[in-house]
């Protein structure tokens, strides 16, 4: 499965919508996806969303779509 992870670069500052960033990764489930991001980055995770069907097709059209590998 491919997951879209919305995050803040810093865990110390309060999250702001304007500074939210996105990464995409492949993992067997959302729990594993969260663990991968938490273990390999200092990011503050806001949301993990599974991408399937039309949602995945839409995201793939974005120039920012690139799978992150840890």
CHARMM internal coordinates of N, CA and C (Angstrom, degrees):
IC EDIT
DIST 1 N 1 CA 1.4404
DIST 1 CA 1 C 1.5223
ANGL 1 N 1 CA 1 C 108.83
DIST 1 C 2 N 1.3064
ANGL 1 CA 1 C 2 N 114.62
DIHE 1 N 1 CA 1 C 2 N 150.54
DIST 2 N 2 CA 1.4594
ANGL 1 C 2 N 2 CA 120.30
DIHE 1 CA 1 C 2 N 2 CA 177.06
DIST 2 CA 2 C 1.5246
ANGL 2 N 2 CA 2 C 107.38
DIHE 1 C 2 N 2 CA 2 C -108.19
DIST 2 C 3 N 1.3234
ANGL 2 CA 2 C 3 N 115.38
DIHE 2 N 2 CA 2 C 3 N 134.57
DIST 3 N 3 CA 1.4594
ANGL 2 C 3 N 3 CA 122.10
DIHE 2 CA 2 C 3 N 3 CA -178.11
DIST 3 CA 3 C 1.5132
ANGL 3 N 3 CA 3 C 110.53
DIHE 2 C 3 N 3 CA 3 C -120.54
DIST 3 C 4 N 1.3258
ANGL 3 CA 3 C 4 N 114.39
DIHE 3 N 3 CA 3 C 4 N 143.37
DIST 4 N 4 CA 1.4632
ANGL 3 C 4 N 4 CA 122.49
DIHE 3 CA 3 C 4 N 4 CA 173.93
DIST 4 CA 4 C 1.5230
ANGL 4 N 4 CA 4 C 106.04
DIHE 3 C 4 N 4 CA 4 C -102.71
DIST 4 C 5 N 1.3285
ANGL 4 CA 4 C 5 N 116.47
DIHE 4 N 4 CA 4 C 5 N 123.73
DIST 5 N 5 CA 1.4596
ANGL 4 C 5 N 5 CA 121.59
DIHE 4 CA 4 C 5 N 5 CA -177.81
DIST 5 CA 5 C 1.5231
ANGL 5 N 5 CA 5 C 108.49
DIHE 4 C 5 N 5 CA 5 C -113.14
DIST 5 C 6 N 1.3279
ANGL 5 CA 5 C 6 N 116.17
DIHE 5 N 5 CA 5 C 6 N 119.97
DIST 6 N 6 CA 1.4549
ANGL 5 C 6 N 6 CA 121.85
DIHE 5 CA 5 C 6 N 6 CA 174.98
DIST 6 CA 6 C 1.5172
ANGL 6 N 6 CA 6 C 107.13
DIHE 5 C 6 N 6 CA 6 C -96.44
DIST 6 C 7 N 1.3238
ANGL 6 CA 6 C 7 N 116.32
DIHE 6 N 6 CA 6 C 7 N 131.21
DIST 7 N 7 CA 1.4614
ANGL 6 C 7 N 7 CA 119.47
DIHE 6 CA 6 C 7 N 7 CA -173.73
DIST 7 CA 7 C 1.5196
ANGL 7 N 7 CA 7 C 112.00
DIHE 6 C 7 N 7 CA 7 C -149.77
DIST 7 C 8 N 1.3275
ANGL 7 CA 7 C 8 N 114.46
DIHE 7 N 7 CA 7 C 8 N 165.48
DIST 8 N 8 CA 1.4573
ANGL 7 C 8 N 8 CA 123.99
DIHE 7 CA 7 C 8 N 8 CA 170.78
DIST 8 CA 8 C 1.5244
ANGL 8 N 8 CA 8 C 106.39
DIHE 7 C 8 N 8 CA 8 C -109.94
DIST 8 C 9 N 1.3137
ANGL 8 CA 8 C 9 N 116.80
DIHE 8 N 8 CA 8 C 9 N 143.00
DIST 9 N 9 CA 1.4674
ANGL 8 C 9 N 9 CA 120.55
DIHE 8 CA 8 C 9 N 9 CA -177.40
DIST 9 CA 9 C 1.5212
ANGL 9 N 9 CA 9 C 113.17
DIHE 8 C 9 N 9 CA 9 C -66.00
DIST 9 C 10 N 1.3318
ANGL 9 CA 9 C 10 N 117.62
DIHE 9 N 9 CA 9 C 10 N -23.34
DIST 10 N 10 CA 1.4539
ANGL 9 C 10 N 10 CA 121.63
DIHE 9 CA 9 C 10 N 10 CA -170.76
DIST 10 CA 10 C 1.5269
ANGL 10 N 10 CA 10 C 110.43
DIHE 9 C 10 N 10 CA 10 C -127.44
DIST 10 C 11 N 1.3130
ANGL 10 CA 10 C 11 N 117.89
DIHE 10 N 10 CA 10 C 11 N 135.37
DIST 11 N 11 CA 1.4597
ANGL 10 C 11 N 11 CA 121.20
DIHE 10 CA 10 C 11 N 11 CA 177.94
DIST 11 CA 11 C 1.5221
ANGL 11 N 11 CA 11 C 112.73
DIHE 10 C 11 N 11 CA 11 C -87.77
DIST 11 C 12 N 1.3214
ANGL 11 CA 11 C 12 N 117.06
DIHE 11 N 11 CA 11 C 12 N -9.26
DIST 12 N 12 CA 1.4689
ANGL 11 C 12 N 12 CA 120.58
DIHE 11 CA 11 C 12 N 12 CA -176.10
DIST 12 CA 12 C 1.5280
ANGL 12 N 12 CA 12 C 111.57
DIHE 11 C 12 N 12 CA 12 C -84.42
DIST 12 C 13 N 1.3189
ANGL 12 CA 12 C 13 N 117.47
DIHE 12 N 12 CA 12 C 13 N -43.31
DIST 13 N 13 CA 1.4619
ANGL 12 C 13 N 13 CA 121.36
DIHE 12 CA 12 C 13 N 13 CA -178.31
DIST 13 CA 13 C 1.5195
ANGL 13 N 13 CA 13 C 111.54
DIHE 12 C 13 N 13 CA 13 C -80.07
DIST 13 C 14 N 1.3215
ANGL 13 CA 13 C 14 N 115.08
DIHE 13 N 13 CA 13 C 14 N 154.35
DIST 14 N 14 CA 1.4597
ANGL 13 C 14 N 14 CA 120.24
DIHE 13 CA 13 C 14 N 14 CA 176.01
DIST 14 CA 14 C 1.5256
ANGL 14 N 14 CA 14 C 109.76
DIHE 13 C 14 N 14 CA 14 C -67.41
DIST 14 C 15 N 1.3145
ANGL 14 CA 14 C 15 N 117.45
DIHE 14 N 14 CA 14 C 15 N 138.75
DIST 15 N 15 CA 1.4691
ANGL 14 C 15 N 15 CA 120.35
DIHE 14 CA 14 C 15 N 15 CA 179.43
DIST 15 CA 15 C 1.5239
ANGL 15 N 15 CA 15 C 111.50
DIHE 14 C 15 N 15 CA 15 C -64.99
DIST 15 C 16 N 1.3290
ANGL 15 CA 15 C 16 N 115.40
DIHE 15 N 15 CA 15 C 16 N 140.59
DIST 16 N 16 CA 1.4618
ANGL 15 C 16 N 16 CA 122.58
DIHE 15 CA 15 C 16 N 16 CA 174.33
DIST 16 CA 16 C 1.5113
ANGL 16 N 16 CA 16 C 108.08
DIHE 15 C 16 N 16 CA 16 C -130.97
DIST 16 C 17 N 1.3033
ANGL 16 CA 16 C 17 N 116.06
DIHE 16 N 16 CA 16 C 17 N 139.44
DIST 17 N 17 CA 1.4561
ANGL 16 C 17 N 17 CA 120.83
DIHE 16 CA 16 C 17 N 17 CA -178.15
DIST 17 CA 17 C 1.5265
ANGL 17 N 17 CA 17 C 111.44
DIHE 16 C 17 N 17 CA 17 C -57.25
DIST 17 C 18 N 1.3113
ANGL 17 CA 17 C 18 N 117.34
DIHE 17 N 17 CA 17 C 18 N -35.63
DIST 18 N 18 CA 1.4611
ANGL 17 C 18 N 18 CA 121.54
DIHE 17 CA 17 C 18 N 18 CA -177.01
DIST 18 CA 18 C 1.5230
ANGL 18 N 18 CA 18 C 113.30
DIHE 17 C 18 N 18 CA 18 C -66.17
DIST 18 C 19 N 1.3125
ANGL 18 CA 18 C 19 N 117.13
DIHE 18 N 18 CA 18 C 19 N -22.55
DIST 19 N 19 CA 1.4654
ANGL 18 C 19 N 19 CA 120.08
DIHE 18 CA 18 C 19 N 19 CA -177.46
DIST 19 CA 19 C 1.5300
ANGL 19 N 19 CA 19 C 112.80
DIHE 18 C 19 N 19 CA 19 C -106.75
DIST 19 C 20 N 1.3265
ANGL 19 CA 19 C 20 N 117.21
DIHE 19 N 19 CA 19 C 20 N 8.05
DIST 20 N 20 CA 1.4592
ANGL 19 C 20 N 20 CA 120.88
DIHE 19 CA 19 C 20 N 20 CA 178.15
DIST 20 CA 20 C 1.5208
ANGL 20 N 20 CA 20 C 110.05
DIHE 19 C 20 N 20 CA 20 C -68.28
DIST 20 C 21 N 1.3156
ANGL 20 CA 20 C 21 N 116.22
DIHE 20 N 20 CA 20 C 21 N 134.41
DIST 21 N 21 CA 1.4574
ANGL 20 C 21 N 21 CA 121.99
DIHE 20 CA 20 C 21 N 21 CA 179.13
DIST 21 CA 21 C 1.5236
ANGL 21 N 21 CA 21 C 109.30
DIHE 20 C 21 N 21 CA 21 C -122.32
DIST 21 C 22 N 1.3281
ANGL 21 CA 21 C 22 N 115.75
DIHE 21 N 21 CA 21 C 22 N 166.92
DIST 22 N 22 CA 1.4598
ANGL 21 C 22 N 22 CA 121.15
DIHE 21 CA 21 C 22 N 22 CA -174.50
DIST 22 CA 22 C 1.5126
ANGL 22 N 22 CA 22 C 111.26
DIHE 21 C 22 N 22 CA 22 C -128.72
DIST 22 C 23 N 1.3168
ANGL 22 CA 22 C 23 N 115.86
DIHE 22 N 22 CA 22 C 23 N 142.59
DIST 23 N 23 CA 1.4617
ANGL 22 C 23 N 23 CA 120.94
DIHE 22 CA 22 C 23 N 23 CA 167.87
DIST 23 CA 23 C 1.5182
ANGL 23 N 23 CA 23 C 107.81
DIHE 22 C 23 N 23 CA 23 C -137.85
DIST 23 C 24 N 1.3090
ANGL 23 CA 23 C 24 N 114.80
DIHE 23 N 23 CA 23 C 24 N 155.83
DIST 24 N 24 CA 1.4590
ANGL 23 C 24 N 24 CA 121.68
DIHE 23 CA 23 C 24 N 24 CA -179.25
DIST 24 CA 24 C 1.5149
ANGL 24 N 24 CA 24 C 107.94
DIHE 23 C 24 N 24 CA 24 C -119.06
DIST 24 C 25 N 1.3310
ANGL 24 CA 24 C 25 N 116.68
DIHE 24 N 24 CA 24 C 25 N 138.29
DIST 25 N 25 CA 1.4550
ANGL 24 C 25 N 25 CA 118.96
DIHE 24 CA 24 C 25 N 25 CA 177.51
DIST 25 CA 25 C 1.5219
ANGL 25 N 25 CA 25 C 110.56
DIHE 24 C 25 N 25 CA 25 C -148.09
DIST 25 C 26 N 1.3056
ANGL 25 CA 25 C 26 N 114.25
DIHE 25 N 25 CA 25 C 26 N 159.19
DIST 26 N 26 CA 1.4547
ANGL 25 C 26 N 26 CA 121.07
DIHE 25 CA 25 C 26 N 26 CA 179.25
DIST 26 CA 26 C 1.5251
ANGL 26 N 26 CA 26 C 108.38
DIHE 25 C 26 N 26 CA 26 C -105.28
DIST 26 C 27 N 1.3408
ANGL 26 CA 26 C 27 N 115.54
DIHE 26 N 26 CA 26 C 27 N 129.42
DIST 27 N 27 CA 1.4584
ANGL 26 C 27 N 27 CA 121.53
DIHE 26 CA 26 C 27 N 27 CA 179.96
DIST 27 CA 27 C 1.5280
ANGL 27 N 27 CA 27 C 108.29
DIHE 26 C 27 N 27 CA 27 C -154.25
DIST 27 C 28 N 1.3334
ANGL 27 CA 27 C 28 N 117.10
DIHE 27 N 27 CA 27 C 28 N 158.49
DIST 28 N 28 CA 1.4668
ANGL 27 C 28 N 28 CA 119.62
DIHE 27 CA 27 C 28 N 28 CA -179.02
DIST 28 CA 28 C 1.5306
ANGL 28 N 28 CA 28 C 113.83
DIHE 27 C 28 N 28 CA 28 C -68.46
DIST 28 C 29 N 1.3576
ANGL 28 CA 28 C 29 N 116.54
DIHE 28 N 28 CA 28 C 29 N -28.10
DIST 29 N 29 CA 1.4673
ANGL 28 C 29 N 29 CA 119.97
DIHE 28 CA 28 C 29 N 29 CA 179.19
DIST 29 CA 29 C 1.5328
ANGL 29 N 29 CA 29 C 109.65
DIHE 28 C 29 N 29 CA 29 C -157.83
DIST 29 C 30 N 1.3273
ANGL 29 CA 29 C 30 N 116.26
DIHE 29 N 29 CA 29 C 30 N 171.35
DIST 30 N 30 CA 1.4687
ANGL 29 C 30 N 30 CA 121.34
DIHE 29 CA 29 C 30 N 30 CA -176.44
DIST 30 CA 30 C 1.5331
ANGL 30 N 30 CA 30 C 111.83
DIHE 29 C 30 N 30 CA 30 C -66.36
DIST 30 C 31 N 1.3188
ANGL 30 CA 30 C 31 N 117.69
DIHE 30 N 30 CA 30 C 31 N -33.54
DIST 31 N 31 CA 1.4663
ANGL 30 C 31 N 31 CA 120.89
DIHE 30 CA 30 C 31 N 31 CA 179.65
DIST 31 CA 31 C 1.5312
ANGL 31 N 31 CA 31 C 110.10
DIHE 30 C 31 N 31 CA 31 C -64.16
DIST 31 C 32 N 1.3208
ANGL 31 CA 31 C 32 N 116.58
DIHE 31 N 31 CA 31 C 32 N -44.16
DIST 32 N 32 CA 1.4661
ANGL 31 C 32 N 32 CA 121.01
DIHE 31 CA 31 C 32 N 32 CA 177.80
DIST 32 CA 32 C 1.5206
ANGL 32 N 32 CA 32 C 110.49
DIHE 31 C 32 N 32 CA 32 C -66.01
DIST 32 C 33 N 1.3183
ANGL 32 CA 32 C 33 N 117.53
DIHE 32 N 32 CA 32 C 33 N -39.07
DIST 33 N 33 CA 1.4635
ANGL 32 C 33 N 33 CA 121.32
DIHE 32 CA 32 C 33 N 33 CA 178.35
DIST 33 CA 33 C 1.5260
ANGL 33 N 33 CA 33 C 110.26
DIHE 32 C 33 N 33 CA 33 C -60.51
DIST 33 C 34 N 1.3246
ANGL 33 CA 33 C 34 N 116.58
DIHE 33 N 33 CA 33 C 34 N -45.84
DIST 34 N 34 CA 1.4773
ANGL 33 C 34 N 34 CA 120.40
DIHE 33 CA 33 C 34 N 34 CA 178.44
DIST 34 CA 34 C 1.5246
ANGL 34 N 34 CA 34 C 110.65
DIHE 33 C 34 N 34 CA 34 C -61.86
DIST 34 C 35 N 1.3168
ANGL 34 CA 34 C 35 N 117.43
DIHE 34 N 34 CA 34 C 35 N -44.03
DIST 35 N 35 CA 1.4654
ANGL 34 C 35 N 35 CA 121.25
DIHE 34 CA 34 C 35 N 35 CA -179.60
DIST 35 CA 35 C 1.5235
ANGL 35 N 35 CA 35 C 110.92
DIHE 34 C 35 N 35 CA 35 C -62.24
DIST 35 C 36 N 1.3154
ANGL 35 CA 35 C 36 N 117.99
DIHE 35 N 35 CA 35 C 36 N -40.83
DIST 36 N 36 CA 1.4662
ANGL 35 C 36 N 36 CA 121.40
DIHE 35 CA 35 C 36 N 36 CA 178.90
DIST 36 CA 36 C 1.5212
ANGL 36 N 36 CA 36 C 111.19
DIHE 35 C 36 N 36 CA 36 C -60.84
DIST 36 C 37 N 1.3227
ANGL 36 CA 36 C 37 N 116.30
DIHE 36 N 36 CA 36 C 37 N -45.93
DIST 37 N 37 CA 1.4646
ANGL 36 C 37 N 37 CA 119.85
DIHE 36 CA 36 C 37 N 37 CA -179.04
DIST 37 CA 37 C 1.5230
ANGL 37 N 37 CA 37 C 110.32
DIHE 36 C 37 N 37 CA 37 C -68.13
DIST 37 C 38 N 1.3285
ANGL 37 CA 37 C 38 N 118.00
DIHE 37 N 37 CA 37 C 38 N -44.84
DIST 38 N 38 CA 1.4622
ANGL 37 C 38 N 38 CA 121.12
DIHE 37 CA 37 C 38 N 38 CA -179.25
DIST 38 CA 38 C 1.5213
ANGL 38 N 38 CA 38 C 112.52
DIHE 37 C 38 N 38 CA 38 C -63.87
DIST 38 C 39 N 1.3290
ANGL 38 CA 38 C 39 N 117.70
DIHE 38 N 38 CA 38 C 39 N -37.46
DIST 39 N 39 CA 1.4624
ANGL 38 C 39 N 39 CA 121.32
DIHE 38 CA 38 C 39 N 39 CA -177.57
DIST 39 CA 39 C 1.5236
ANGL 39 N 39 CA 39 C 113.03
DIHE 38 C 39 N 39 CA 39 C -76.45
DIST 39 C 40 N 1.3325
ANGL 39 CA 39 C 40 N 117.84
DIHE 39 N 39 CA 39 C 40 N -25.47
DIST 40 N 40 CA 1.4593
ANGL 39 C 40 N 40 CA 120.54
DIHE 39 CA 39 C 40 N 40 CA -172.63
DIST 40 CA 40 C 1.5221
ANGL 40 N 40 CA 40 C 115.32
DIHE 39 C 40 N 40 CA 40 C -112.74
DIST 40 C 41 N 1.3372
ANGL 40 CA 40 C 41 N 117.84
DIHE 40 N 40 CA 40 C 41 N -1.73
DIST 41 N 41 CA 1.4638
ANGL 40 C 41 N 41 CA 120.18
DIHE 40 CA 40 C 41 N 41 CA -178.96
DIST 41 CA 41 C 1.5256
ANGL 41 N 41 CA 41 C 109.73
DIHE 40 C 41 N 41 CA 41 C -142.52
DIST 41 C 42 N 1.3296
ANGL 41 CA 41 C 42 N 117.02
DIHE 41 N 41 CA 41 C 42 N 163.12
DIST 42 N 42 CA 1.4699
ANGL 41 C 42 N 42 CA 120.59
DIHE 41 CA 41 C 42 N 42 CA 173.82
DIST 42 CA 42 C 1.5340
ANGL 42 N 42 CA 42 C 111.37
DIHE 41 C 42 N 42 CA 42 C -93.98
DIST 42 C 43 N 1.3168
ANGL 42 CA 42 C 43 N 118.79
DIHE 42 N 42 CA 42 C 43 N 18.06
DIST 43 N 43 CA 1.4575
ANGL 42 C 43 N 43 CA 123.16
DIHE 42 CA 42 C 43 N 43 CA -171.69
DIST 43 CA 43 C 1.5251
ANGL 43 N 43 CA 43 C 112.60
DIHE 42 C 43 N 43 CA 43 C -72.66
DIST 43 C 44 N 1.3204
ANGL 43 CA 43 C 44 N 114.81
DIHE 43 N 43 CA 43 C 44 N 151.24
DIST 44 N 44 CA 1.4601
ANGL 43 C 44 N 44 CA 123.45
DIHE 43 CA 43 C 44 N 44 CA 172.28
DIST 44 CA 44 C 1.5280
ANGL 44 N 44 CA 44 C 106.90
DIHE 43 C 44 N 44 CA 44 C -97.75
DIST 44 C 45 N 1.3095
ANGL 44 CA 44 C 45 N 117.56
DIHE 44 N 44 CA 44 C 45 N 107.66
DIST 45 N 45 CA 1.4553
ANGL 44 C 45 N 45 CA 122.46
DIHE 44 CA 44 C 45 N 45 CA -174.94
DIST 45 CA 45 C 1.5299
ANGL 45 N 45 CA 45 C 109.35
DIHE 44 C 45 N 45 CA 45 C -78.75
DIST 45 C 46 N 1.3403
ANGL 45 CA 45 C 46 N 115.33
DIHE 45 N 45 CA 45 C 46 N 128.64
DIST 46 N 46 CA 1.4616
ANGL 45 C 46 N 46 CA 121.01
DIHE 45 CA 45 C 46 N 46 CA 177.42
DIST 46 CA 46 C 1.5259
ANGL 46 N 46 CA 46 C 111.33
DIHE 45 C 46 N 46 CA 46 C -96.34
DIST 46 C 47 N 1.3375
ANGL 46 CA 46 C 47 N 116.42
DIHE 46 N 46 CA 46 C 47 N -44.73
DIST 47 N 47 CA 1.4610
ANGL 46 C 47 N 47 CA 120.32
DIHE 46 CA 46 C 47 N 47 CA -174.10
DIST 47 CA 47 C 1.5187
ANGL 47 N 47 CA 47 C 109.76
DIHE 46 C 47 N 47 CA 47 C -155.03
DIST 47 C 48 N 1.3177
ANGL 47 CA 47 C 48 N 116.10
DIHE 47 N 47 CA 47 C 48 N 142.00
DIST 48 N 48 CA 1.4607
ANGL 47 C 48 N 48 CA 121.92
DIHE 47 CA 47 C 48 N 48 CA 172.16
DIST 48 CA 48 C 1.5216
ANGL 48 N 48 CA 48 C 106.77
DIHE 47 C 48 N 48 CA 48 C -121.65
DIST 48 C 49 N 1.3348
ANGL 48 CA 48 C 49 N 115.68
DIHE 48 N 48 CA 48 C 49 N 121.08
DIST 49 N 49 CA 1.4550
ANGL 48 C 49 N 49 CA 121.24
DIHE 48 CA 48 C 49 N 49 CA -175.93
DIST 49 CA 49 C 1.5165
ANGL 49 N 49 CA 49 C 110.13
DIHE 48 C 49 N 49 CA 49 C -121.96
DIST 49 C 50 N 1.3309
ANGL 49 CA 49 C 50 N 116.50
DIHE 49 N 49 CA 49 C 50 N 127.97
DIST 50 N 50 CA 1.4606
ANGL 49 C 50 N 50 CA 121.26
DIHE 49 CA 49 C 50 N 50 CA 176.16
DIST 50 CA 50 C 1.5213
ANGL 50 N 50 CA 50 C 108.80
DIHE 49 C 50 N 50 CA 50 C -74.87
DIST 50 C 51 N 1.3339
ANGL 50 CA 50 C 51 N 116.15
DIHE 50 N 50 CA 50 C 51 N 132.66
DIST 51 N 51 CA 1.4589
ANGL 50 C 51 N 51 CA 121.03
DIHE 50 CA 50 C 51 N 51 CA 178.92
DIST 51 CA 51 C 1.5208
ANGL 51 N 51 CA 51 C 109.75
DIHE 50 C 51 N 51 CA 51 C -106.86
DIST 51 C 52 N 1.3282
ANGL 51 CA 51 C 52 N 116.13
DIHE 51 N 51 CA 51 C 52 N 122.44
DIST 52 N 52 CA 1.4578
ANGL 51 C 52 N 52 CA 121.79
DIHE 51 CA 51 C 52 N 52 CA 176.78
DIST 52 CA 52 C 1.5230
ANGL 52 N 52 CA 52 C 108.85
DIHE 51 C 52 N 52 CA 52 C -141.98
DIST 52 C 53 N 1.3045
ANGL 52 CA 52 C 53 N 115.94
DIHE 52 N 52 CA 52 C 53 N 161.84
DIST 53 N 53 CA 1.4542
ANGL 52 C 53 N 53 CA 122.37
DIHE 52 CA 52 C 53 N 53 CA 173.20
DIST 53 CA 53 C 1.5203
ANGL 53 N 53 CA 53 C 114.32
DIHE 52 C 53 N 53 CA 53 C 55.75
DIST 53 C 54 N 1.3305
ANGL 53 CA 53 C 54 N 116.07
DIHE 53 N 53 CA 53 C 54 N -130.66
DIST 54 N 54 CA 1.4593
ANGL 53 C 54 N 54 CA 121.83
DIHE 53 CA 53 C 54 N 54 CA -177.47
DIST 54 CA 54 C 1.5288
ANGL 54 N 54 CA 54 C 112.24
DIHE 53 C 54 N 54 CA 54 C -63.72
DIST 54 C 55 N 1.3300
ANGL 54 CA 54 C 55 N 116.85
DIHE 54 N 54 CA 54 C 55 N -32.93
DIST 55 N 55 CA 1.4656
ANGL 54 C 55 N 55 CA 120.21
DIHE 54 CA 54 C 55 N 55 CA 179.29
DIST 55 CA 55 C 1.5297
ANGL 55 N 55 CA 55 C 110.52
DIHE 54 C 55 N 55 CA 55 C -63.34
DIST 55 C 56 N 1.3141
ANGL 55 CA 55 C 56 N 116.89
DIHE 55 N 55 CA 55 C 56 N -43.76
DIST 56 N 56 CA 1.4598
ANGL 55 C 56 N 56 CA 121.86
DIHE 55 CA 55 C 56 N 56 CA 178.36
DIST 56 CA 56 C 1.5199
ANGL 56 N 56 CA 56 C 110.49
DIHE 55 C 56 N 56 CA 56 C -66.12
DIST 56 C 57 N 1.3309
ANGL 56 CA 56 C 57 N 117.63
DIHE 56 N 56 CA 56 C 57 N -43.57
DIST 57 N 57 CA 1.4632
ANGL 56 C 57 N 57 CA 121.18
DIHE 56 CA 56 C 57 N 57 CA 178.44
DIST 57 CA 57 C 1.5259
ANGL 57 N 57 CA 57 C 110.93
DIHE 56 C 57 N 57 CA 57 C -59.64
DIST 57 C 58 N 1.3256
ANGL 57 CA 57 C 58 N 116.82
DIHE 57 N 57 CA 57 C 58 N -41.10
DIST 58 N 58 CA 1.4671
ANGL 57 C 58 N 58 CA 120.95
DIHE 57 CA 57 C 58 N 58 CA 179.30
DIST 58 CA 58 C 1.5286
ANGL 58 N 58 CA 58 C 110.98
DIHE 57 C 58 N 58 CA 58 C -64.43
DIST 58 C 59 N 1.3183
ANGL 58 CA 58 C 59 N 117.17
DIHE 58 N 58 CA 58 C 59 N -46.61
DIST 59 N 59 CA 1.4670
ANGL 58 C 59 N 59 CA 121.17
DIHE 58 CA 58 C 59 N 59 CA -179.05
DIST 59 CA 59 C 1.5286
ANGL 59 N 59 CA 59 C 111.33
DIHE 58 C 59 N 59 CA 59 C -64.27
DIST 59 C 60 N 1.3288
ANGL 59 CA 59 C 60 N 117.61
DIHE 59 N 59 CA 59 C 60 N -35.68
DIST 60 N 60 CA 1.4634
ANGL 59 C 60 N 60 CA 121.00
DIHE 59 CA 59 C 60 N 60 CA 179.79
DIST 60 CA 60 C 1.5179
ANGL 60 N 60 CA 60 C 112.17
DIHE 59 C 60 N 60 CA 60 C -64.55
DIST 60 C 61 N 1.3271
ANGL 60 CA 60 C 61 N 118.21
DIHE 60 N 60 CA 60 C 61 N -24.29
DIST 61 N 61 CA 1.4650
ANGL 60 C 61 N 61 CA 122.21
DIHE 60 CA 60 C 61 N 61 CA 178.50
DIST 61 CA 61 C 1.5229
ANGL 61 N 61 CA 61 C 112.59
DIHE 60 C 61 N 61 CA 61 C -75.83
DIST 61 C 62 N 1.3113
ANGL 61 CA 61 C 62 N 116.65
DIHE 61 N 61 CA 61 C 62 N -16.41
DIST 62 N 62 CA 1.4615
ANGL 61 C 62 N 62 CA 121.71
DIHE 61 CA 61 C 62 N 62 CA -179.27
DIST 62 CA 62 C 1.5271
ANGL 62 N 62 CA 62 C 110.23
DIHE 61 C 62 N 62 CA 62 C -72.77
DIST 62 C 63 N 1.3397
ANGL 62 CA 62 C 63 N 117.81
DIHE 62 N 62 CA 62 C 63 N 139.63
DIST 63 N 63 CA 1.4686
ANGL 62 C 63 N 63 CA 119.26
DIHE 62 CA 62 C 63 N 63 CA 177.32
DIST 63 CA 63 C 1.5331
ANGL 63 N 63 CA 63 C 112.58
DIHE 62 C 63 N 63 CA 63 C -68.10
DIST 63 C 64 N 1.3161
ANGL 63 CA 63 C 64 N 117.70
DIHE 63 N 63 CA 63 C 64 N -16.63
DIST 64 N 64 CA 1.4660
ANGL 63 C 64 N 64 CA 121.64
DIHE 63 CA 63 C 64 N 64 CA 179.86
DIST 64 CA 64 C 1.5243
ANGL 64 N 64 CA 64 C 113.46
DIHE 63 C 64 N 64 CA 64 C -87.17
DIST 64 C 65 N 1.3321
ANGL 64 CA 64 C 65 N 117.22
DIHE 64 N 64 CA 64 C 65 N -3.97
DIST 65 N 65 CA 1.4633
ANGL 64 C 65 N 65 CA 120.54
DIHE 64 CA 64 C 65 N 65 CA -178.04
DIST 65 CA 65 C 1.5280
ANGL 65 N 65 CA 65 C 110.14
DIHE 64 C 65 N 65 CA 65 C -74.30
DIST 65 C 66 N 1.3322
ANGL 65 CA 65 C 66 N 114.81
DIHE 65 N 65 CA 65 C 66 N 114.89
DIST 66 N 66 CA 1.4553
ANGL 65 C 66 N 66 CA 121.97
DIHE 65 CA 65 C 66 N 66 CA 175.95
DIST 66 CA 66 C 1.5209
ANGL 66 N 66 CA 66 C 107.27
DIHE 65 C 66 N 66 CA 66 C -154.17
DIST 66 C 67 N 1.3235
ANGL 66 CA 66 C 67 N 116.73
DIHE 66 N 66 CA 66 C 67 N 127.27
DIST 67 N 67 CA 1.4626
ANGL 66 C 67 N 67 CA 120.33
DIHE 66 CA 66 C 67 N 67 CA -179.99
DIST 67 CA 67 C 1.5218
ANGL 67 N 67 CA 67 C 110.41
DIHE 66 C 67 N 67 CA 67 C -71.09
DIST 67 C 68 N 1.3193
ANGL 67 CA 67 C 68 N 115.11
DIHE 67 N 67 CA 67 C 68 N 130.58
DIST 68 N 68 CA 1.4627
ANGL 67 C 68 N 68 CA 121.90
DIHE 67 CA 67 C 68 N 68 CA 177.28
DIST 68 CA 68 C 1.5103
ANGL 68 N 68 CA 68 C 108.34
DIHE 67 C 68 N 68 CA 68 C -89.46
DIST 68 C 69 N 1.3182
ANGL 68 CA 68 C 69 N 117.11
DIHE 68 N 68 CA 68 C 69 N 135.53
DIST 69 N 69 CA 1.4593
ANGL 68 C 69 N 69 CA 121.37
DIHE 68 CA 68 C 69 N 69 CA 177.65
DIST 69 CA 69 C 1.5209
ANGL 69 N 69 CA 69 C 109.53
DIHE 68 C 69 N 69 CA 69 C -116.73
DIST 69 C 70 N 1.3288
ANGL 69 CA 69 C 70 N 115.88
DIHE 69 N 69 CA 69 C 70 N 133.98
DIST 70 N 70 CA 1.4653
ANGL 69 C 70 N 70 CA 120.70
DIHE 69 CA 69 C 70 N 70 CA 177.78
DIST 70 CA 70 C 1.4924
ANGL 70 N 70 CA 70 C 110.16
DIHE 69 C 70 N 70 CA 70 C -109.18
END
COOR INIT
IC SEED 1 N 1 CA 1 C
IC BUILD
